[in-house]
Structures are given as C-alpha cells and as structure tokens.
Amino acid sequence: MTITKETVIGDILDEYAEKTAPLFLELGMHCLGCPASRGETIAEACMVHGANADEFVAKLNEAIA
C-alpha cells in the first residue's frame, strides 16, 4: 500500500496500526477509534488538525516501508 492524501485513515489503521498509530497520536489525532476516522482521508484530517498533509503522508509511508 502506498499512502496518499486521499487514503482513508481506517484503511491505514487496518493494515498498519502498530506502525502508524503513534504518528497519528503525535500529530494530535487522538480519536483513531471514532467512527469519523473510518471514513476520513488524510487530507481531511490534516485540514482539521492544522497539519501539513504532504509531510504527514511522507512520514506514514516511511513508517510502513
């Protein structure tokens, strides 16, 4: 899987929870288990949390490599 800004958070967590959950938490995304995260994209979450989506996508892809 290659993560993009349009990848749904729930899909990432289904495949790589151990490697990526800490990165989400570090960014302040503490509601990983909430229903919204199951359908929210990286771009949408980063917009809400004031984070740079491109930088976050790079970190996530590095973590799962």
C-alpha positions, 0 to 999 in steps of 0.5 A: 500500500502506498499512502496518499492524501486521499487514503482513508485513515481506517484503511491505514489503521487496518493494515498498519496500526502498530506502525502508524498509530503513534504518528497519528497520536503525535500529530494530535489525532487522538480519536483513531477509534471514532467512527469519523476516522473510518471514513476520513482521508488524510487530507481531511484530517490534516485540514482539521488538525492544522497539519501539513498533509504532504509531510504527514503522508511522507512520514506514514509511508516511511513508517510502513516501508 
